[in-house]
Amino acid sequence: MPIVLQETLRGLLYAPFYAALALEAYREEGVDVRFVSAPRPSEAARGLLDGTVDVAWGGPMRVMETYEKRPDCDLVCFCEVVTRDPFSLVGRGRRPDFQLADLMGATVATVSEVPTPWLCLQEDMRRAGLDPGALNRVSDRSMVENLQALREGKIAAAQLFEPFIEEALADGSCDIWYAAAERGPTSYTTFYARRPLLADRRGEMKALVRAIYRTQKWLHAAGATEIARVIAQFFRDQPQHRLAAAIDRYKRQGIWGRNPRLPKSGYDRLRAGLVSGGFVARGTDYTVAVDNTLAEQVIDENPAGLTT
């Protein structure tokens, strides 16, 4: 029986997952995977709970949200891939001395597609002594719409991920004011599944983690142009030179982990933003929501990276 593996939404931040599919990393580890997409990001966890999906990749945010809403939740994160925040504030003109306080009084568009980028940014603002509630914020438009508004000078800055960042920078009128990856580890994307499945199909789950670890090794050894070529089939609307530029930026920012272990520091930083932003009341304890045992086993085994 194949493992049904679900993406939350299509995004370049998930490049290691797409590379694992394109390079047939799971087949090399002896596991059959059927790849599907969630109907909407907000429904990412539903398929796991109703049994139509076995494993999802997405934010621990969704796991904490589900624990908040369902007392019977048994989801667990077990293989981290995106270990830093992939979003940036892109603004009009260069601001080499930018501080978050510079946002106050400006019109800023934040991400509406998913809640995590804003929840993390508002926590950054709080730690800088600022009131996120006082920000003149556009919160109900897509990144496509916000990019157009930025180009037209209707807003001062927009919160974007790649490849929208590269699109915004292309004509030289905009620059990255603040790369959220600079705050340090913030757990952003991991495999997660129900605990009983993790136990009942443990051999296959270990194979998934091993495939990702081998892909991580390949990705950090490969050049951006090669990575773009491998995953281009998942981004047919984007020219490969733009994908390569975006991948190169993400590699330099360190958003992709070098192993599948999910560190407590990154999880706790995410949890702090979810709590301070009112998304969850307390957040789920790390020991409840995270299981690193499979990650630690495959790291100890130290398999060779994939080859192309």
Backbone bond lengths (Angstrom), bond angles and torsions (degrees), N, CA, C in turn:
res aa  C-N    CA-C-N  psi(-1)  N-CA   C-N-CA  omega(-1)  CA-C   N-CA-C  phi
1 M - - - 1.459 - - 1.532 109.47 -
2 P 1.342 118.53 128.26 1.464 119.46 -177.47 1.522 112.35 -71.69
3 I 1.301 114.82 155.38 1.461 121.62 170.43 1.521 107.46 -82.72
4 V 1.330 116.97 122.16 1.466 121.23 176.91 1.527 107.26 -86.42
5 L 1.328 115.31 113.60 1.465 123.03 -174.63 1.527 108.96 -111.17
6 Q 1.322 116.76 125.86 1.463 122.15 -172.35 1.526 112.60 -115.68
7 E 1.328 116.14 132.70 1.458 121.15 168.55 1.522 109.13 -89.21
8 T 1.332 116.15 150.77 1.458 120.69 178.84 1.520 110.82 -79.27
9 L 1.321 116.95 -48.13 1.458 124.15 175.35 1.521 106.83 -156.28
10 R 1.322 116.63 168.01 1.458 120.36 -178.75 1.529 108.83 -87.37
11 G 1.317 116.57 121.46 1.458 120.62 -179.38 1.515 111.59 -156.38
12 L 1.312 116.40 145.99 1.461 121.03 -177.87 1.526 112.19 -67.32
13 L 1.326 117.09 -23.05 1.455 119.12 176.19 1.524 111.90 -58.63
14 Y 1.335 117.11 -21.16 1.460 122.18 -179.44 1.529 112.34 -91.44
15 A 1.300 117.73 17.82 1.469 121.67 -175.76 1.534 113.75 -48.87
16 P 1.337 120.79 -42.04 1.471 118.63 179.42 1.526 113.23 -60.83
17 F 1.328 117.35 -35.40 1.462 119.78 178.01 1.527 110.74 -66.81
18 Y 1.322 116.96 -42.35 1.469 119.95 178.88 1.526 110.72 -67.15
19 A 1.328 115.90 -37.37 1.463 118.75 177.63 1.521 110.97 -63.24
20 A 1.323 117.27 -39.44 1.472 120.15 178.20 1.524 111.11 -60.83
21 L 1.338 116.26 -39.18 1.457 119.76 177.49 1.530 110.94 -68.70
22 A 1.324 116.20 -47.43 1.470 120.15 -176.33 1.518 112.46 -65.13
23 L 1.318 117.31 -34.87 1.461 121.97 -178.44 1.529 112.77 -89.83
24 E 1.324 115.90 3.59 1.469 122.58 178.64 1.523 112.05 56.74
25 A 1.326 114.50 42.04 1.467 119.83 -179.23 1.521 111.84 -63.81
26 Y 1.328 117.15 -36.50 1.468 119.95 -178.73 1.526 110.70 -68.98
27 R 1.329 116.76 -41.58 1.466 120.09 177.61 1.518 110.29 -60.51
28 E 1.339 116.71 -40.69 1.466 119.68 179.14 1.523 111.59 -61.64
29 E 1.330 116.48 -27.81 1.461 120.43 179.03 1.523 112.24 -93.40
30 G 1.338 116.54 6.77 1.454 120.57 172.89 1.509 116.02 80.85
31 V 1.338 117.70 23.07 1.460 120.39 -179.82 1.521 109.15 -123.22
32 D 1.339 115.22 138.21 1.462 122.76 179.56 1.523 108.50 -91.64
33 V 1.344 116.99 124.18 1.451 122.32 -178.08 1.521 109.76 -119.96
34 R 1.326 115.94 133.86 1.466 121.63 171.70 1.520 107.46 -111.59
35 F 1.313 116.18 120.60 1.464 123.26 -172.51 1.528 110.70 -94.35
36 V 1.352 116.31 128.79 1.465 121.89 178.95 1.529 108.82 -135.83
37 S 1.336 115.67 167.43 1.463 121.55 177.94 1.522 109.68 -117.76
38 A 1.330 116.96 143.71 1.462 121.69 176.55 1.529 109.79 -66.82
39 P 1.335 118.56 144.40 1.467 120.14 177.46 1.524 112.20 -57.64
40 R 1.315 115.94 -41.04 1.465 124.01 176.85 1.521 107.50 -149.83
41 P 1.347 117.76 150.40 1.469 119.05 179.33 1.524 113.36 -54.52
42 S 1.331 116.65 -36.78 1.467 120.26 -177.87 1.525 112.56 -66.99
43 E 1.341 117.38 -16.31 1.463 120.88 -179.59 1.519 112.28 -104.72
44 A 1.320 116.54 17.02 1.456 120.40 -173.93 1.525 113.06 -58.95
45 A 1.329 116.84 -38.61 1.467 119.86 -176.41 1.523 112.85 -83.50
46 R 1.321 117.38 -16.22 1.473 119.82 -173.80 1.521 112.01 -62.40
47 G 1.327 117.42 -41.30 1.454 119.84 -178.95 1.518 113.12 -62.53
48 L 1.343 116.67 -33.30 1.462 119.90 176.72 1.522 110.67 -65.77
49 L 1.315 115.75 -40.92 1.460 119.90 -175.55 1.522 112.34 -75.06
50 D 1.353 117.29 -29.80 1.468 118.01 179.02 1.529 112.94 -94.18
51 G 1.339 116.75 -0.11 1.457 120.68 173.32 1.513 115.75 87.09
52 T 1.330 118.89 4.00 1.464 120.31 178.83 1.525 112.45 -84.15
53 V 1.320 116.32 -14.06 1.465 122.82 178.17 1.520 108.21 -128.70
54 D 1.325 116.55 141.70 1.471 120.41 178.50 1.522 112.40 -93.97
55 V 1.318 116.10 -47.89 1.467 122.16 -176.83 1.523 108.22 -134.82
56 A 1.320 116.82 138.98 1.462 121.50 174.83 1.516 108.76 -121.04
57 W 1.342 115.26 152.61 1.455 117.41 166.00 1.515 108.02 -111.79
58 G 1.315 114.87 139.18 1.454 121.33 -178.24 1.511 109.31 171.50
59 G 1.302 115.05 -168.61 1.455 119.66 -175.09 1.512 113.36 -80.43
60 P 1.339 117.14 144.84 1.459 119.67 167.49 1.525 111.88 -56.32
61 M 1.345 115.99 -16.83 1.458 120.41 173.18 1.520 110.95 -53.84
62 R 1.339 117.54 -43.78 1.462 120.72 -179.37 1.524 111.47 -66.58
63 V 1.310 116.08 -34.00 1.463 119.51 177.56 1.519 110.00 -67.05
64 M 1.329 117.46 -46.65 1.471 119.89 178.61 1.522 111.52 -64.09
65 E 1.324 116.59 -38.24 1.469 120.14 177.59 1.524 110.70 -60.30
66 T 1.327 116.71 -42.43 1.456 120.11 -177.67 1.525 110.88 -69.35
67 Y 1.321 117.66 -39.16 1.464 119.62 175.30 1.524 110.35 -61.12
68 E 1.323 117.84 -36.26 1.457 121.85 179.72 1.531 111.53 -65.88
69 K 1.329 115.99 -36.08 1.465 120.28 -173.32 1.523 113.75 -92.89
70 R 1.337 116.28 -25.02 1.465 119.01 -173.88 1.521 110.85 -129.50
71 P 1.314 117.73 113.92 1.470 119.98 -179.99 1.523 113.32 -65.07
72 D 1.343 117.39 -18.92 1.457 120.50 179.76 1.527 112.22 -92.42
73 C 1.317 118.08 10.51 1.461 120.95 -177.63 1.527 110.96 -61.36
74 D 1.332 115.40 136.38 1.464 120.58 178.09 1.529 110.74 -134.92
75 L 1.344 116.53 28.93 1.454 120.51 179.38 1.519 111.21 -74.05
76 V 1.322 115.99 150.53 1.459 120.15 -179.92 1.525 109.28 -146.44
77 C 1.325 115.77 136.71 1.464 122.66 175.67 1.524 108.45 -86.39
78 F 1.369 116.79 136.77 1.460 116.35 -174.89 1.527 114.80 -142.72
79 C 1.319 119.42 7.12 1.472 119.31 179.98 1.518 108.30 -163.84
80 E 1.327 117.41 99.96 1.460 120.13 -177.08 1.528 111.21 -85.40
81 V 1.339 115.25 143.47 1.463 121.56 176.96 1.526 111.37 -124.97
82 V 1.327 117.16 -48.73 1.472 120.47 178.96 1.525 107.40 -98.13
83 T 1.320 115.78 109.17 1.463 121.15 -170.03 1.525 113.75 -105.79
84 R 1.362 116.91 -4.90 1.468 121.50 174.67 1.523 108.92 -134.92
85 D 1.304 115.90 160.02 1.460 123.19 -177.39 1.531 109.99 -68.70
86 P 1.337 118.55 121.90 1.461 121.12 -176.02 1.532 114.76 -88.30
87 F 1.321 118.45 3.86 1.460 121.24 -176.77 1.525 111.27 -93.50
88 S 1.325 115.05 152.15 1.465 121.69 176.79 1.520 109.51 -134.34
89 L 1.326 115.11 152.49 1.456 120.79 168.17 1.518 107.34 -89.96
90 V 1.318 115.74 117.16 1.457 121.93 179.22 1.517 107.79 -108.52
91 G 1.347 116.58 125.99 1.448 120.25 -176.12 1.515 112.51 -126.64
92 R 1.305 115.05 168.79 1.455 120.83 179.06 1.529 109.39 -79.59
93 G 1.334 115.41 126.21 1.454 120.90 -179.74 1.511 112.33 84.18
94 R 1.312 115.43 164.52 1.463 121.40 -179.75 1.517 110.67 -84.39
95 R 1.332 116.04 137.56 1.472 121.78 177.48 1.527 108.10 -135.77
96 P 1.330 118.09 70.77 1.472 119.99 -175.37 1.524 113.60 -63.03
97 D 1.325 117.33 -23.01 1.469 120.54 -179.84 1.529 111.18 -105.46
98 F 1.319 116.63 27.80 1.456 121.58 -174.61 1.525 111.94 -58.58
99 Q 1.329 114.45 137.28 1.455 123.27 170.38 1.525 107.64 -127.17
100 L 1.323 117.40 151.45 1.462 120.05 -179.74 1.521 112.07 -57.66
101 A 1.317 117.19 -28.59 1.460 120.33 177.85 1.522 112.04 -61.38
102 D 1.343 117.34 -21.86 1.460 121.18 179.52 1.525 111.88 -67.96
103 L 1.327 117.24 -15.71 1.460 120.13 178.82 1.523 112.37 -74.11
104 M 1.297 117.34 -24.98 1.452 120.78 -176.57 1.532 109.67 -67.34
105 G 1.316 115.60 126.60 1.457 121.14 -176.55 1.513 113.12 93.35
106 A 1.330 118.10 -9.99 1.462 122.19 178.07 1.527 109.46 -102.09
107 T 1.323 116.48 159.00 1.462 121.30 175.94 1.525 108.38 -92.36
108 V 1.322 115.69 120.33 1.466 121.85 -174.62 1.520 109.06 -124.89
109 A 1.320 116.41 131.01 1.466 121.64 177.25 1.517 109.48 -98.93
110 T 1.314 116.30 126.85 1.456 120.82 178.37 1.520 109.92 -108.69
111 V 1.316 115.97 169.61 1.460 122.32 -173.18 1.531 110.64 -73.14
112 S 1.327 115.91 132.35 1.463 120.46 177.18 1.523 112.42 -103.15
113 E 1.340 117.13 -19.90 1.464 120.37 -173.67 1.525 112.36 -65.60
114 V 1.311 117.46 -37.10 1.463 123.04 179.54 1.531 107.85 -141.71
115 P 1.338 119.15 152.96 1.462 120.57 -174.19 1.523 115.72 -83.38
116 T 1.327 118.19 -22.45 1.461 120.24 -170.28 1.524 114.75 -58.24
117 P 1.339 120.26 -44.14 1.473 119.42 -177.33 1.524 113.03 -56.84
118 W 1.336 116.99 -45.65 1.457 118.92 179.27 1.523 111.37 -69.19
119 L 1.322 118.12 -41.60 1.461 120.28 -179.35 1.527 111.19 -59.63
120 C 1.328 116.92 -38.49 1.464 120.02 178.09 1.527 110.96 -72.14
121 L 1.330 117.32 -40.25 1.459 120.08 -179.87 1.525 111.56 -66.48
122 Q 1.318 117.06 -41.34 1.457 117.97 -179.72 1.533 111.49 -65.61
123 E 1.334 116.88 -30.01 1.471 119.71 174.74 1.524 110.57 -69.06
124 D 1.347 116.76 -38.47 1.466 119.80 174.20 1.521 110.55 -58.48
125 M 1.324 116.43 -42.95 1.466 120.81 -179.87 1.522 111.04 -63.90
126 R 1.309 117.16 -43.43 1.469 120.25 178.41 1.524 110.65 -59.70
127 R 1.327 116.65 -42.36 1.467 119.61 -178.98 1.525 111.75 -69.81
128 A 1.340 115.93 -18.84 1.466 120.41 175.49 1.526 111.67 -91.28
129 G 1.344 116.24 7.07 1.455 120.55 177.75 1.517 114.20 81.24
130 L 1.332 117.25 19.83 1.461 122.03 -177.77 1.523 110.97 -107.08
131 D 1.329 115.76 157.88 1.457 122.33 177.92 1.527 108.50 -100.09
132 P 1.338 119.10 107.54 1.467 120.00 -179.95 1.518 112.99 -59.74
133 G 1.321 116.38 -28.46 1.456 120.25 -179.63 1.515 113.31 -66.77
134 A 1.329 117.24 -18.61 1.463 121.05 -179.68 1.522 112.69 -89.55
135 L 1.317 117.10 -2.58 1.463 120.89 -179.18 1.527 110.11 -73.34
136 N 1.312 116.82 134.96 1.468 121.88 174.14 1.522 107.52 -78.56
137 R 1.323 115.30 90.92 1.456 121.33 -166.03 1.518 111.86 -113.87
138 V 1.326 115.25 132.14 1.464 122.45 169.64 1.522 106.55 -95.17
139 S 1.328 117.81 115.21 1.461 120.51 -169.22 1.519 114.44 -118.25
140 D 1.331 118.02 -1.16 1.460 119.74 -170.22 1.524 114.19 -117.27
141 R 1.335 117.99 18.95 1.461 120.42 -179.08 1.525 110.44 -119.06
142 S 1.319 115.25 153.88 1.459 120.87 -179.61 1.523 110.62 -73.67
143 M 1.326 116.68 165.95 1.460 120.52 176.81 1.525 111.09 -64.01
144 V 1.331 117.32 -34.12 1.462 120.37 176.12 1.530 110.03 -60.61
145 E 1.323 116.03 -47.13 1.472 120.66 179.01 1.523 111.27 -64.95
146 N 1.310 116.84 -40.25 1.471 120.22 -178.86 1.519 111.66 -68.06
147 L 1.321 116.99 -36.13 1.456 120.19 176.91 1.531 110.35 -63.05
148 Q 1.324 116.52 -42.00 1.463 119.87 178.21 1.524 111.07 -64.92
149 A 1.329 117.37 -42.24 1.463 121.16 178.36 1.525 111.22 -63.07
150 L 1.338 116.61 -36.51 1.463 120.98 177.56 1.523 110.04 -64.61
151 R 1.315 116.94 -44.78 1.462 120.88 179.41 1.524 111.69 -61.81
152 E 1.328 115.97 -35.86 1.463 120.81 -177.44 1.523 113.07 -84.28
153 G 1.336 116.81 -1.13 1.455 120.65 178.86 1.516 114.19 75.24
154 K 1.322 118.04 18.59 1.457 121.55 -179.15 1.521 112.31 -82.25
155 I 1.321 117.02 -19.02 1.458 122.56 176.55 1.520 108.16 -133.82
156 A 1.326 115.75 159.63 1.464 119.90 -179.20 1.522 111.91 -84.18
157 A 1.328 116.87 -35.12 1.462 120.93 -175.46 1.514 109.79 -154.35
158 A 1.317 115.37 155.73 1.465 121.68 177.59 1.517 109.46 -136.12
159 Q 1.300 115.54 146.01 1.459 122.60 176.17 1.520 107.54 -90.59
160 L 1.340 117.03 118.64 1.457 121.95 -172.76 1.525 110.97 -136.03
161 F 1.340 115.43 158.02 1.458 119.86 165.81 1.523 108.75 -118.20
162 E 1.344 115.61 173.38 1.446 120.59 -179.56 1.540 110.88 -74.40
163 P 1.354 118.48 145.33 1.474 127.04 7.17 1.519 115.18 -91.94
164 F 1.351 117.96 9.75 1.463 119.74 177.66 1.526 111.64 -59.95
165 I 1.332 116.24 -32.45 1.465 119.20 178.79 1.521 110.04 -61.13
166 E 1.330 116.55 -47.62 1.463 119.88 179.74 1.526 111.44 -62.52
167 E 1.317 117.40 -37.55 1.462 120.56 176.60 1.518 110.59 -61.97
168 A 1.325 116.52 -42.76 1.464 120.64 -178.65 1.524 111.98 -65.66
169 L 1.320 116.93 -33.60 1.465 121.08 -176.14 1.524 112.81 -84.10
170 A 1.319 117.50 -11.16 1.466 121.31 -167.38 1.523 114.16 -59.71
171 D 1.353 118.03 -40.03 1.469 118.83 -175.44 1.516 113.40 -92.44
172 G 1.320 118.06 2.19 1.460 121.35 175.80 1.512 115.84 82.50
173 S 1.325 117.44 0.15 1.469 119.75 -178.52 1.517 112.84 -84.86
174 C 1.329 117.70 -16.10 1.459 121.98 -176.37 1.521 110.22 -124.58
175 D 1.327 114.67 161.89 1.455 120.57 -179.78 1.524 108.65 -147.28
176 I 1.322 116.03 160.25 1.463 120.32 174.92 1.524 108.16 -77.51
177 W 1.314 115.58 116.74 1.453 120.32 177.46 1.530 110.90 -84.66
178 Y 1.322 115.93 -39.84 1.469 119.77 -175.28 1.521 109.06 -149.63
179 A 1.319 117.73 117.11 1.461 123.43 174.37 1.517 108.12 -94.60
180 A 1.332 117.04 115.35 1.462 120.36 -175.46 1.518 112.93 -62.63
181 A 1.327 118.08 -21.22 1.461 120.62 177.17 1.515 112.09 -59.63
182 E 1.342 116.07 -22.96 1.461 119.85 -177.61 1.525 112.64 -66.06
183 R 1.340 118.01 -18.85 1.470 118.55 -179.38 1.524 112.00 -70.23
184 G 1.336 117.08 -17.95 1.452 120.70 -179.34 1.519 111.62 107.49
185 P 1.324 117.96 -168.16 1.460 121.20 -175.44 1.531 112.92 -54.45
186 T 1.322 115.14 127.98 1.466 123.51 174.40 1.521 105.62 -146.12
187 S 1.302 116.94 105.94 1.466 120.28 -172.11 1.526 110.16 -62.80
188 Y 1.340 115.86 119.91 1.455 120.42 -171.57 1.522 113.97 -116.28
189 T 1.312 117.71 -36.44 1.468 118.81 -177.61 1.517 110.48 -147.53
190 T 1.328 113.87 133.86 1.457 120.98 -177.26 1.522 108.93 -150.54
191 F 1.311 117.73 161.53 1.455 120.17 164.02 1.525 107.63 -71.78
192 Y 1.332 115.91 142.56 1.458 118.55 168.42 1.522 109.59 -144.07
193 A 1.330 114.81 152.00 1.461 122.00 -176.31 1.521 108.41 -155.96
194 R 1.309 116.49 174.42 1.466 120.15 175.68 1.530 109.47 -77.66
195 R 1.301 116.44 145.08 1.467 120.64 -177.21 1.531 112.59 -58.51
196 P 1.340 119.37 -42.80 1.476 117.82 179.35 1.529 112.40 -59.44
197 L 1.325 117.79 -39.54 1.455 119.49 178.73 1.522 111.01 -66.42
198 L 1.336 116.05 -38.54 1.455 119.82 178.95 1.528 110.51 -61.08
199 A 1.330 116.45 -32.33 1.465 120.87 178.47 1.528 111.84 -81.59
200 D 1.343 116.26 -44.91 1.462 120.44 -173.80 1.527 113.00 -70.78
201 R 1.320 117.10 -30.50 1.469 120.72 -177.57 1.536 109.16 -121.52
202 R 1.300 114.09 44.06 1.467 119.76 -171.12 1.530 112.39 -62.65
203 G 1.318 117.31 -37.32 1.446 119.13 179.06 1.520 112.00 -61.62
204 E 1.328 116.22 -42.58 1.462 120.12 178.55 1.527 111.44 -69.02
205 M 1.333 115.98 -36.86 1.469 119.12 178.47 1.529 110.55 -65.62
206 K 1.318 115.85 -38.82 1.463 118.71 176.16 1.519 110.54 -64.00
207 A 1.322 116.99 -37.72 1.465 120.36 178.45 1.526 110.80 -63.56
208 L 1.332 117.55 -38.58 1.464 120.60 176.33 1.524 110.69 -60.36
209 V 1.332 115.56 -47.37 1.462 120.13 -178.51 1.520 110.57 -64.84
210 R 1.306 116.50 -41.31 1.467 120.28 178.87 1.534 110.46 -62.52
211 A 1.332 116.64 -40.94 1.465 120.55 178.17 1.528 110.51 -61.96
212 I 1.316 116.94 -41.28 1.472 120.14 179.22 1.525 110.66 -66.84
213 Y 1.323 117.50 -41.69 1.471 119.35 179.82 1.526 110.21 -61.90
214 R 1.315 117.29 -41.68 1.462 120.33 178.20 1.532 110.71 -65.17
215 T 1.339 116.26 -35.47 1.465 120.62 176.64 1.521 110.70 -68.47
216 Q 1.323 117.15 -40.33 1.469 120.19 177.33 1.523 110.69 -58.82
217 K 1.318 116.44 -42.71 1.465 119.28 178.77 1.519 111.03 -63.18
218 W 1.332 116.51 -42.05 1.461 120.17 177.98 1.523 110.86 -62.44
219 L 1.326 116.29 -46.54 1.457 120.55 -175.62 1.520 112.01 -61.43
220 H 1.319 117.47 -40.89 1.466 119.65 -177.86 1.529 112.06 -76.16
221 A 1.316 117.18 -16.62 1.463 120.42 176.41 1.523 112.02 -92.77
222 A 1.331 117.79 -23.40 1.459 122.31 -175.46 1.521 111.40 -84.89
223 G 1.321 115.86 156.11 1.447 121.25 173.90 1.517 111.42 -81.12
224 A 1.315 115.88 161.40 1.463 120.60 -177.33 1.527 112.02 -62.54
225 T 1.313 117.37 -36.57 1.463 120.38 -179.76 1.521 110.93 -64.59
226 E 1.329 117.19 -40.94 1.462 121.49 178.65 1.527 110.58 -66.80
227 I 1.324 117.49 -42.52 1.462 120.29 178.81 1.523 109.92 -62.34
228 A 1.343 116.46 -43.42 1.464 120.46 178.88 1.521 111.03 -59.76
229 R 1.320 117.09 -41.79 1.469 120.32 178.91 1.523 111.21 -61.48
230 V 1.330 116.71 -41.86 1.463 121.07 -176.40 1.524 111.80 -67.28
231 I 1.315 118.05 -40.00 1.470 120.41 -175.06 1.522 113.37 -97.97
232 A 1.316 118.49 3.59 1.472 121.65 -175.19 1.527 112.45 -57.05
233 Q 1.326 117.41 -30.31 1.467 120.10 -178.86 1.517 112.62 -61.59
234 F 1.324 117.59 -20.89 1.462 121.42 179.19 1.529 112.41 -90.58
235 F 1.327 116.75 -6.28 1.462 121.76 -177.29 1.526 109.73 -137.50
236 R 1.316 115.79 59.79 1.460 120.56 -173.47 1.526 113.07 -68.08
237 D 1.329 117.80 -16.44 1.464 120.53 179.24 1.524 112.90 -88.31
238 Q 1.334 117.23 0.43 1.456 121.21 -177.27 1.532 111.13 -115.34
239 P 1.341 117.80 133.19 1.465 119.02 174.26 1.515 110.58 -65.97
240 Q 1.333 115.94 145.14 1.460 119.14 -174.92 1.525 112.51 -64.89
241 H 1.328 118.56 -28.17 1.463 118.82 179.15 1.524 110.70 -66.80
242 R 1.336 117.02 -33.34 1.471 119.56 177.36 1.525 110.41 -72.10
243 L 1.332 116.26 -41.35 1.461 119.41 176.12 1.521 110.42 -58.67
244 A 1.336 116.49 -44.01 1.462 120.16 -178.69 1.514 111.54 -63.10
245 A 1.329 117.71 -41.85 1.471 120.96 178.91 1.516 110.49 -63.48
246 A 1.335 116.51 -41.61 1.459 120.66 -179.99 1.525 111.16 -66.51
247 I 1.323 116.72 -42.79 1.464 121.28 178.32 1.519 110.57 -62.33
248 D 1.311 116.20 -43.19 1.461 120.00 178.75 1.527 110.71 -59.43
249 R 1.327 116.62 -42.00 1.468 119.80 179.33 1.525 110.67 -64.46
250 Y 1.325 116.19 -44.99 1.461 119.56 -179.89 1.530 111.37 -63.26
251 K 1.316 117.29 -37.63 1.461 118.91 177.79 1.525 110.56 -64.50
252 R 1.321 116.70 -42.28 1.467 119.88 179.70 1.519 111.57 -66.58
253 Q 1.316 117.56 -31.04 1.460 121.24 178.48 1.526 112.59 -78.99
254 G 1.313 116.88 -12.80 1.466 120.46 177.47 1.509 114.31 72.63
255 I 1.336 117.20 31.62 1.466 116.88 -176.58 1.528 112.52 -76.26
256 W 1.333 118.15 -21.55 1.462 120.72 -178.83 1.525 110.53 -98.50
257 G 1.310 115.68 125.02 1.451 120.28 -179.42 1.519 112.55 -66.22
258 R 1.309 115.81 158.92 1.458 121.57 178.28 1.515 112.67 -94.63
259 N 1.311 116.80 -7.09 1.463 120.82 174.21 1.528 107.62 -151.18
260 P 1.336 118.24 167.57 1.470 120.94 -173.28 1.525 115.56 -85.58
261 R 1.314 118.23 5.57 1.472 119.69 178.59 1.524 110.45 -71.63
262 L 1.316 116.90 136.38 1.471 122.45 177.96 1.522 108.36 -98.56
263 P 1.337 118.45 109.43 1.462 120.25 -175.79 1.528 112.57 -76.11
264 K 1.310 115.90 146.56 1.466 120.82 -179.78 1.526 111.10 -62.99
265 S 1.314 117.80 -35.22 1.471 120.29 -178.39 1.521 111.07 -60.81
266 G 1.328 117.26 -42.48 1.459 120.56 179.42 1.517 112.35 -69.05
267 Y 1.324 116.30 -39.39 1.463 120.72 178.75 1.524 110.49 -64.90
268 D 1.325 116.42 -45.74 1.465 120.26 -177.80 1.522 111.94 -66.34
269 R 1.356 116.70 -32.00 1.463 118.66 177.84 1.521 110.52 -68.71
270 L 1.324 117.20 -40.22 1.461 120.50 174.83 1.525 110.57 -63.06
271 R 1.308 116.37 -47.09 1.464 120.97 -178.86 1.526 111.36 -57.74
272 A 1.314 117.23 -39.38 1.470 120.52 -179.98 1.518 111.03 -59.94
273 G 1.338 117.08 -41.70 1.453 120.21 179.48 1.517 112.57 -68.23
274 L 1.326 117.25 -38.39 1.456 120.48 178.81 1.525 111.28 -65.27
275 V 1.324 115.97 -36.89 1.466 120.10 -179.77 1.526 111.17 -74.41
276 S 1.325 117.33 -49.30 1.465 119.44 -176.85 1.523 111.67 -66.34
277 G 1.339 116.34 -27.17 1.456 120.42 178.18 1.516 113.74 -84.71
278 G 1.337 117.41 -1.19 1.455 121.13 177.66 1.512 114.69 78.13
279 F 1.331 117.73 13.63 1.454 120.73 -179.30 1.528 110.82 -75.12
280 V 1.319 117.22 -38.22 1.458 123.24 172.69 1.525 107.98 -132.06
281 A 1.319 116.04 158.70 1.462 119.50 -177.19 1.528 112.22 -75.03
282 R 1.340 116.03 -48.74 1.463 119.82 -177.99 1.528 112.55 -128.43
283 G 1.313 116.64 -21.74 1.454 119.59 -172.94 1.516 110.47 80.44
284 T 1.306 116.28 160.70 1.460 122.31 -177.29 1.519 109.68 -93.41
285 D 1.326 115.69 136.44 1.457 119.59 -179.34 1.534 110.70 -61.77
286 Y 1.308 114.68 142.93 1.471 122.35 -179.31 1.523 111.77 -52.87
287 T 1.328 117.74 -41.45 1.461 121.05 -176.91 1.523 112.31 -68.74
288 V 1.324 117.32 -20.70 1.460 122.00 178.11 1.525 111.17 -85.87
289 A 1.329 116.52 -41.52 1.465 121.65 -170.07 1.526 114.20 -94.07
290 V 1.315 119.07 -10.08 1.467 121.40 -173.58 1.521 110.66 -127.85
291 D 1.336 115.69 136.14 1.462 122.57 174.11 1.529 107.53 -131.60
292 N 1.311 116.67 108.31 1.464 122.10 -177.97 1.526 113.57 -95.96
293 T 1.322 117.78 7.99 1.471 118.33 -172.09 1.528 112.10 -64.74
294 L 1.316 117.49 -41.16 1.465 119.25 178.73 1.523 110.94 -67.06
295 A 1.328 116.07 -41.69 1.463 119.87 177.90 1.520 110.76 -59.42
296 E 1.320 116.35 -43.56 1.460 119.65 -178.86 1.532 111.55 -66.32
297 Q 1.330 116.93 -35.60 1.467 119.82 178.29 1.521 111.45 -64.27
298 V 1.339 116.69 -46.07 1.473 118.13 -176.90 1.528 111.15 -73.10
299 I 1.333 117.42 -29.48 1.469 119.37 175.70 1.530 109.35 -65.75
300 D 1.325 116.65 -41.26 1.460 121.08 177.59 1.531 111.38 -63.50
301 E 1.321 116.88 -35.67 1.463 120.63 179.70 1.525 111.98 -71.98
302 N 1.330 116.03 -26.51 1.469 122.30 174.10 1.534 112.79 52.74
303 P 1.346 118.20 58.14 1.468 119.87 179.59 1.533 111.54 -69.16
304 A 1.298 115.80 158.03 1.471 120.43 178.35 1.520 110.38 -69.46
305 G 1.308 115.40 151.58 1.453 119.89 175.75 1.517 111.33 -67.99
306 L 1.331 115.75 162.10 1.453 120.49 175.99 1.525 110.75 -67.13
307 T 1.322 115.62 161.78 1.456 120.90 174.85 1.524 108.63 -126.46
308 T 1.335 116.25 154.40 1.464 120.31 177.98 1.519 109.64 -119.41
